[in-house]
Amino acid sequence: MLETIHFYHTNDLHSHFQHWPRIDDLLTSRKKWHQEEGDTSFAFDIGDHIDRSHIFTEGTLGKGNTQLLNKAQYDVVTIGNNEGITLPHDDLDTLYEDAHFDVVVGNLFDENGNRPNWVKPYVVKQTSKGTKIGIIAVTAEFSSFYERLGWKVTSAFEAIQKSLEQLTQDVDILICLSHLGIHEDEKMAAQFPKIDVIFGAHTHHVLHDGKLVNNVLLAAAGKFGQFVGQVTVDYDLITNEIKKKKAILYDANELPAVQHELQKVSELERIGKDKMKTIEFYQKETLEKQWFQESALSAYFGEAMVSYCDADCALFNAGIFLDDFKSGDVSSLHVHQILPHPINPCVIELTYVELRDLYHQSLNHEWPNLEIKGLGFRGSIMGKMIAYNMKIVDNELYIKNELVNPNKLIRLATLDMFTFGYFFPSLKEANKTYFMPDFLRDVFIWYGKKQK
């Protein structure tokens, strides 16, 4: 006798809500349909559901996303780095206080090594026919970022091993929700063949029909709500073994339209805007954004970064400014529109030679028109690299128009995205201090209030 179990999954929505009404409708209608047919279904989210670049998420600090997951009747979620390291400690600690689902993360602890009370290392779900499903979950090991926020993230694979040891004898099917990325998922499948299905995320990979690795089924649904995944498992209740497992994806663009879906998406934006009307400071004159040259706005931001970070100079790209800095009362919403990125400022101490080399690298003529995806950047193109308070004359380095002592360490304020090694490989291993949980817009507001 076979039992068919249905698992629906989303990942890396990043608060792209344009398809959410259709996703909600699919999940809730399918759950009802499967119940009527006598089957059991579950809905999972594999992390990065929130993204503070969207005003609904920013305005509600992610709790609005939790309500959306509740309404869509999710059963289990795990966290991604956008939940874990873009929210202040207390806001992550209360993000799921009204959740109607289980939050599973096997490798997240507080700074004292205790598991938060809203987190479970694993859960066991039971189908209508008594089949027990063990669900484990792990998130990406951005250890240094978590530590700055008062959390600890341990080895994902060690957490998996520990959960499997506790679960293997007690469940019929083993599932992992993995916010680690496709390459780590493949390693996981090779190392832990007892796992039956790995639901993946983080690297935004699309597996239309799933992927078998070591007889472990990998499933993933891309990013931004473009797809909803479904995995069906046929389980033999007599022999207690899986007879078949299959993965498919539904293109959200091809799902049936939902009544008033545009209004529903607009309503989320309205809620966010209403919560972000707070006036932060007053600005005397408009500073226009300029992506391909230095501007009054880039000078304003450069001085804000240097002042906030107690630095000597700053390096950032002009493409971060997505709106003009308009005169008048400046609200939280307006600053968010200028700088929506979940990017933290950081300071790096560099030698004279290191900073001079970095400056020369920043002059790459291909960068200003380069389209950037990821790294926390929420704009479109890189724009001109702005070197604030520093310049090179005859291959000599000047800070604030003064020749730098070659033996002096220089404090450079920059964006965390430049420390990941993609643009400046030397910065990946450099000694740096991240200012967390502050974003660039927090620096902007701090400086604006200071000018007042």
N, C-alpha and C positions, 0 to 999 in steps of 0.2 A: 504494500500500500504506500503510495507516494503522497507526500505533502509538498505543495509549492509555497515557498516563502518569498515575499517581495520586499526588496530594499531599495528605497529611493534616496538619492544623494545629490547634494549641491556642495560647491566649494568655491572659495575665492570670489565671492560676490562683490566684495569691495564697495558695498553700498551703491552699486549700480542697480537702481530700482526700476528701470524702464520695463523689465520683463516680470517684475515681482508679482503683479496681480495674476498673471498667467501661471506662474510657478505655484503660488498659493492655491489657485483653483485646481491645478493638476493634482497636487498632493492631497488636498482635502477630499476631492471627489474620488480619487483612486482609493484612499483609505476606506471610504464608505462603500465603494464598489467591492473591494476585496472582502470586507466584513460580510456583505450580503452574499458573496459567493462561498463563504466559509473558509477563506484563506486569511493569513496574517500578513500585515505589511508594517514596515518601519520606515521612518524618514530620518536621515542623518545630515548634519552639516559638518564639513571637515575644516572649518576655520577660515579666518579672514572674511567673515560675513560683514564686519564693520570696516569702515574707512572714514577717518575724520576729515577727509577732503570734501565729503558731502555734508551739506548744512543740516540735514535731518540727524545724521549721526553726531555731528559736532554739537548741535543744539541740545541733544538729549544725552550726550556722552555715551552713546551706544545702547542705552536702555530702550530706546525706540526700536532698535534692531531686535532686542530680546522679545519685545511684544509682537513683532512681526513673525518671529519664529514660533511663538506661542500660538498665534492665530492659525498658522499653517500646520499646526499639530506635529511639530518635530518631536522625535522621541529621544535622540541623543545628539549632542554636539561636542566638538572639541574646539580648542582655541588655536588660532594662528598667531603670527607675530604682530598682526595689526590689533588684535585684542590684547596680546601680552605685553607689548612694549611701546604702544602709542597712547595708552591710558595711564594717568597717574595711579599710584598704588591703590588708593582708596576707591577710585572709580572702577578699577578692575575687580577689586574685592567685593563690590556691590553690584556689579554688572548683571549678575544672574539672580539677584535676590528674589525676583518675582517670576523666575523661569518655571515653566510647566514641564520641562524636560530635564534629563540628566546631563550634567557636564562631566565629561571623562577626559582626564589628562594624567597619564601615568608618571610623567617626569617633571611636574611642577610642584614646588614647595615654597613656603615663606622663607625669610632669611634665616630663621632658626632651624630650618630643616623639617618643619611640620607641614602636613598637607592642609591647604585651606579647607574650611568646612563646606565650601560650595563645590569642591572637586572630589571626584571618585576615581580610583585607579583603574577600575573596570566595573561593568555592570553585567548582570545576567538577565536576559529577557526570555520569556517563555511564550511559545505560540499557542494557539487555541487547541492544538493537538498534543501539547506537552513537550515539544522539542525545545531544548534549552540552548540559547545562543549567548556565548560569551563575547562581550564587546570591550576591547581595549583601545587605547588611543594615546598618541604621543605628538609632541609639537617640536618645532625646529629649535635647535640649541643655540640661541642667541644669548649665550651666558652672560657676557659682559654687560649687555643692555639690560637684561633682567635684574642683574645685581644692582645696577644703578637705581632701580626702582624698588628695591627691597624684596626681590624674589630670587629663587634659585631654580635653574633648569638643569636637570641631571642628564646622564646618558640615556638617549631614547631606547637604544637596544638593550641596555641593562634593565630598564623599566619593563620592556616587553618580555624579557626572559623571566623576570620575577612574576609578572602577571600570568604568564603561561604556566609557570610551575604551580600557581594557585588554582588555575582554572581548568587545566587539561582534563582532569579526571571527572569534573563535575558538569561539563557541557557537551553538547552534541556537535555544535558548529562554532568555529572561532573566527572572529572578525576583528580587523584593526582599522581604526580611523587614523590616518597618517598625514600630518601636516609637515612632512619632511622633504617631499620632492620625489620625482620619478626615479632618480638614480638610487636614492636611499631605499625606496620601496622595492626596487629590484634586488638590492642586497638583502633586504629583510626577507623577501621570498626565498632567496637562496639559503639563508641562515635559519629560518624558522618555517619549515615546511608544514608544521601543524596548523598554521594559519590557513584558513580556507579562502578568505577574500580580504584584500587590502584596498580600502577606499582612499585614494590619494588626493593630494592638493599641493599648494605652495609654488610649484613650478608651472602652474597653469597649463599642464599638459592635457591633451584631448585623446581619449582612448574610446573610439566609436564603438568597438566591439569588445572592449577589454583587452587584456594581454595576459597570457599564461606564462608564468615563470616558475619552474620547479613545481608545476601543478597547482600553484597558487594563482588565483584570478586577481589581476590588478584592474581597478576601475577608476576613472577620473573624468570630470566634466568641465575641464577648461577653466574659464574665468568669466566674471561679470554677469553671471546668470544667462549666458548664451545657450547653455545646455542644462538639462536635468537628466541625471543618470538613473537607470533602473537595473538592478541585478536580481535575477530570479534563481533560486536554488531549489532543486527537486531533491527532497530528502526521503529516503526509504525508511519507513517507520518499523519495518520488520527486521531488516538487516542493520539498521542504525548507521547508514552511510549515505553520503551524497552521491546521487546518480548523475546529476547534471547541474552545471552552473553557467549562467549566461549573462552578459552585460550588453546593454544598448544605451544610446543617448537620444533624447528628444531635443530637437532644435526649438528653442523658445519662440523664435520667429514664426514657426509653423504650428504652434499650439493655438487652440481656438481663442479668439479675442474675448476679453472679459468686458462686461458692461461697465462703462464709465472708467475704463482702466487709465486713461490719460488724467482724468480728474483725481483718481486715487494716487497717482504718482505726484501730481502737483500738490496734493494735500500734504504729503510728506515734506515737500519743500516749504510750504507755508508754515508748518509746525516748527521747522528748524529756524526759519526767519523770525518768527515771533519770539523764539527763545534767545535770539541773538541781537536784540534791539538795544542792548545796553550801550550807552554812550561812554566811551573810554577817555577821550580827550578831544581837544579842539585843534584843527589844523588851519593855519592862516592862508596858505596858498596851495594851489594844485601843483602836484609834481607828476609829470607824465612818464609813463613807462617807455623805455627805449631798449629794444632787444639787441641792437647792433652797435651801440655806442654808450659811452659813459653819460650819465644824466644826473640831474638834481636828485632824482629818486634813488639812484644807485649810491650817490654820495651820502644821502640821508641814511640809507640802510647800512652802508659801510661804517659810518660813524656809530650807528646803533650797535653793530656787532662788536666793534673794537671796544666800545664803552662797556657793554654788557659782559663781555668775556675777559675784560681787563687784558686786552691784547695790544700788540704793537701795530698790527696791520691785518688786513682781511682779504680773502680771495673767495669769490662767488661768481655765479653766472647770471647775466642779466635776464635770462629766460625765466627766472623764478617769479618775476612780477607779471601777474596775469591781468592786472587792472591798473588804471591810473590812481594815484593817491589824491583824492579830491579834497578841496578845501571845505571847511565847515566842521560840524560835529562828526566825529569819527566813531562809528559803532563797531562792536565785535564782528558783525556781519560784513562790514566794509573791509576790515582788515583781513577777514577770511577770504574774501573775494580776491584780494591782492595776493595773498600768500596761503593757498589752501593746502600746501604740502605737509605731510607728516614727517618733516625733516627736523632734526635737532641740530643746534649749533654745537661746535666743538672747538677746542683749542689744541694745537700741536706745537710743541717746542722743537724748533729746527735750527741747525747750524747755518751760518752764513752761506756756505756752499750748497747745502740742501735746499734752502729757500731760493737761492739764485737759480738752481737747476729747475725747481718747481715752476718758477716764474717763466722760464724759457719754454717749458712744456705747455704752459697755459696759453701760449701764443699760437698754438696749432690752428692753422687757417681753416681747417675743415670743421672745427668744433661749432662755430656759431650757428650753422644751419643744420647741425646734427639733430635728428629726432631722437628723443630719449623716452624709453619705456622702463618703468620700474625704478628701483633705487630710492623710492619715496617721492620721486619727482612727479608732479601732477600737471605739468605744463605740456607744451608741444615740442619746442626746440630749445637747444642749449643757450643760444644767445652769446653775446660777447662775454669773455671772462674778464671780470672786473678786479683789478689789483688795487685795493684801496690802501692809501698811505705807503705804497712802495712802488719803486721803479728801478729800472736798470739803465745806467748811463755809462757807455764805454766799458761794458761788462762789470761795472761796479754797482753794488746794491745800495740803494738809498731808502731809508725809512723816514717818513715825514720830512723829506728833503735833506736829510742828514746822512752822510756816508756812514755805513754801519761798521763797527769794529768787527773784524773777521773772527774774533774769539768770543763774541757775544752770542748767547742763545736767544732766538727771536720767537716771540709768541704770535702764532698765526691763528686767527679766527677764521673758520671755514664751515662748510656744510658737511654733515655726516656722510652724505652720499659720495663725497670725494675720498673718504677713507676706506671704501670697500675694495679699492684696488683696480677698478675698471679704467678710470682716467689717469690716476696717479698711483701706479703700483707701489711706489716707495712708501706711501702713506698707510698702506694696509698694516704694516708691522710697526709703524711709528708709535711712539708713546703719545697718547692723546687723552683728553678729558672731554667726555660728552656731557652736555648740559641737559639733563632729563628731569622731569618729563617735558621741559619747555620746547616749543616749536619756534620756527622763525617768526611766526606772527606774534608769539608772546614777547619776543625781543622787540619787535616793532612797537607793540603797545607799551611796553615798559619804557622805551625811549621817548615815545610820544608824551607819556605822562611826565617824564622827567623834564622835557622841554617846557611843559606848562609851568 
